[in-house]
């Protein structure tokens, strides 16, 4: 879990180790004295130049990755030169080191990291592979995120975010969708993360995962009731359906030619503002919204096609009659 210090997200070295020990096959070579240190950057750094003595632009606050190049350079130094080089590097507040390809570290390295309380891990992965895998993990940990009050359901493979005022019926709509064979992603609290590519991913709050509050009934467990078919761990946010109370004084979209959008973490999301009133089958309409969104992803826009066809028929009627085609639909 990513924490924040002074509005700056971070993870501890201990979190890094515990969450990646098996995935990256990490072996702890030092003590645990440096486990409380904070990692505040998602980028990685290879300290080759710093070990050679050039520390003017040393990005020491990042995780330091030592591969064959760094280890072989250190081995070619005399013990005195090696200790001098390492002390200069270790004097910076480095969060931790990761040594790749099961390289053996010089004895001075291990003795000095204990002195400076820096954690050192070793992995059998090649440097390129480690950077790729660890980069994916850190991208997720440090990705911009926000929390939205609403529900999220995977409907026909489309991630639908349901929003609206408290008590308008978001959870009830989500429950009805799950009962119709769709999959709950989150209810009440939806955490949305923006990936590097700009994709928005929604998932549930850890404490509330797959639980839902239905007013008048209480808390229910969707996973226990519907099994694995009724839930989904995370999903791309593709359309936001905002439930609003019906207001006779308002003009609502009739044709669907105007594509509304909302903005989440700086990214545009297709928005459908759906007025509701007693007796209206909201769940079925949400299914249609999802199917319509799916059609658009394949390049088929129903409203635009209807407009083009209507325009063509009007033009043809005018060319044939030379009159205003009031009876076009007769």
N, C-alpha and C positions, 0 to 999 in steps of 0.2 A: 504494500500500500504506500502511495506517495504522500508525504507529509509536507507541511509548509512552515517556513521560518522567515518571518518578515515578508510575507507574501511571495516568497521564493520557494518553489517546490524542491524537495530533496528526498533521497532515500539514504539509509545508513549502509555502511559496508556489510553489516550483519544481514540486513535485508537482501542485499545483492547476493550474498553467499547462500543464504537459506533458500531463496527462490530460484537459484541457478545451479545449485550443487550437483543435482542429478542430470539436468539438461545439458550443462556444459562440462560435466565430469570434473568439477573443481576439487582440488586437493589443497587443504590449508597447510602451508609450509611454515608459517610463523605462529605466534601466539594470538590470542583474541583481544589483545590490548587495543588494537586499532579498530575494533568492530563498531565503536560508537561514532566514528568519523562520518561526516556527511558528504554525499555525492550530490552536487548541485548542477552538473552539466551532463547532457546526454551524449556529447561527442567524446571520442576516445583519443588518446595521444600515444605516440611512440617516442620514447625519450632518447633516441639516438644522439641527437645534437647536444642535448643537455648532458649526457654522460661524457661527451667529448669536450665539455667545458663551456659550451655556448648556451647561456641561460637567459639571455636578454629577452627572448620571446617565448620562454618556457611556460606552456599552459599546464602548470602543475596541479590545478584544481580538478583536472579530469582523471579518469581511470587510466593508469599507465600500462601499456601492453608491450611486453618485452618478447621479441621473437629471436630467430637465429642470429640476425644481424647484431642486435644489442648484446646478446650473450657472448658471441664470438669476439666482439670488440673488447668486452671486459676480460675475457680469458687471455687476450694478447697483451694486457697490461701487467706490469709487475705488481706484486701485492701492495707495495707502497702507493703506486699510482692508482691502483684500483680503489684503495680505501679513500684516497684524496678525492677521486672522481665521485664515488658514492656519497661521501659526506656532503659534498657540495650540492648534490641532487636531493639528498634526504633532508637537508636543512629547510626545504620548502614544505608547505603543509599539503602533502600528497595524500589522497584518500586511500589508495591501495595500488598494488601491482598485480598483473596477471601474466604469468610466464607460459608461453605456448609450446606445443610439440614436446612436452615432457622434458624440456631442457633442464640440465643440472646447473644449479646456481653456484657461483664461487662462494667459499665459506665466509668471506668478508661481507657478502651481500646479506646472508641470513643473520649474521651476528649484529649487523648495523640496523637492520629493520626492527629488530627487537629493542634496540637502544632508542630508536626514534618512534617506536609504537606505530609502525606501518604494517598493515596486513599484506601478505603475499600468498597468491593462489597459483596453482599450476594446473594446466589442462593438456590433454593429448591432442586437441584440435590444432590444425595449422592456423597461423596468424590470420590469414584471409577469412577462413571459415569462422573463427572466433569473432572477428570484427563484425561479420555479417549477423551472426546469431545474437551477439550481445547488443549490437546496434538496434535490432528489432525490439528487443526487450526494453532498452532505454527509450526508444521512440515512444513506446506505449506508456512508460512510466512518466515521461516528461511532456506528453502531448497535452495541448490546451484542452480543458474540460469545463463543463458547466452542469448544473443540476436544474432540471425542469420539472415542475409539478404537473404530472399527467400520467398517461398510460401509453405503453408501446406494444404493438402486436404485429407479428409477421403474418400478413394476409396475402395468400397466393404468391409468396416470395417477395412481397413488397413490404418494406418497413414503414408502418403507419404509426405516427406519433399523434395521440389524441390529447388535445388540450382544451381548456375552458375553465370557467369559474368553478370554485369549490362547490360540490353538491349538484353539479349539472348532470352527472351520470356517466362520467368517463369510465369508471371501474365497471359499471353495469354493462356498458357497451363492450368493453374488453372481455368480460366474462361471457357474454352472449357469443362473441366471435370465437372464443376458445371452445365453447360448446358446439359450434358449427364446424369444428375441425381445424381452426387456426391456432397459432402458437403465441403464448404470452412471453414477452421479453422482460417487461417491467411494469409495475403498477405503483401509482402514487408518487414515487420518486424515480425519475429517469436520469441516469448519468450519461451525458453525451461527450464523447471524446473526438477531437479532430485529428485525424491521422496526417502524416506528412503530405500525402497526395491530395489533401483537402476533403477526403471522405469523412462523413460524420457517422460515428458508430455509437449506438445506444445500448446500454446494459443496465441491469438492476443494481440497486444498492445492496451491498453484501448482507446487511442486517435484515432487509425485507425480502430478499430473493424469493420470487415465485409465491409470495403471500399477497393476499388481496383483502381489502376492507370493503365489505358490502354493508351499507347503512341499514340498520334494522336486523341484520344477521350477525355481523361481526367479522372476525378474521378467518379466512379460509386458505387452505394450502392447495394451490393449483396443481403442483407436481404430484401430491398424494392422491388427488381426485382424478386427474386425467392422465397421469403417467408421463413418460418421456415425450409422447406425441403432442402434449399440450404446452410444452415450454421450449424456449430457445435461449441460449446463453447470451448472445449478442446479435445485433442486426444493424445493417446500414439504414440510416434515416433517409427515406426517399420522398415522403409526403407528410405534411402536417395537416390534420383535420381539426380545426378549431370549432368546438361546439358552442353555439351562441343561442340565447333565448330568442324566440320568434318576436319580431317587432313589426307591426303593420305599417309603421311610418318609414321603415327602411326598404330600400330597393336591393334585391338580391340578384346575383348572377343567374341569368336564364339560359344563355347559350353556351357558356364555357369558353368564349373567345378570349376573355381577359385572363391571363395567367398570373395569379397573385403569388407573391413570394414572401416568406419571412426570412429573417437572418439569425442564424445560430453560429456563434463563434466565427463570425465574419463570412460564413458560407450561406449561399442562397438555397432555400428549401421551398419546393412547391407547396403552396398553401391553399386549402379549400376551407372556406368559412361556411359552416353548415348550420342553418337555423333549425331548431328543433321545437316540437310541441307534442303534447300527449297523443299517443297513437301512431306517431311516425316511426317507421321501421328503420332506425338509425343503423343497425348492424348490417342490414342488407345494402344500404346506401354506401357504407364504408367498403363493403366488398366490391361494389361497382366502381368506387373511386380507385381501389387498388387495381382492378382489372383494367380500368381506363389508363392508369399510370403505366401498367405493363404494356398496353398497346402503344403508348407514346414512346416507350423505350425501343420499340420495334419500328418507329417512324410513322405510326398511324395515329393521327389526331382527328378524332371524330368530328368535333365542332368545326375545325378548319375545312375538313372535307365537305361537310354539310354546307358551309358558307360558299365554298367554291362551286359546288353543284347548283346551289340556288342561284348564284350570280350567273352561271352559264345558262340556266333555263330562262331567266329573265331576259338575258341578252338575246337568246334565240327567239323568244316570243316577240320581242321588240322588232327584230329583223324581219320576222314573218308578217306581222300585222301593222307595224308602224305606229301602234297605239300603246298607251300605258297599260301593261299587262296586269290589270287588277284581278283577272279571273285565272291566274296562272295555276291555281290548285283545283280548278273545276274539271 
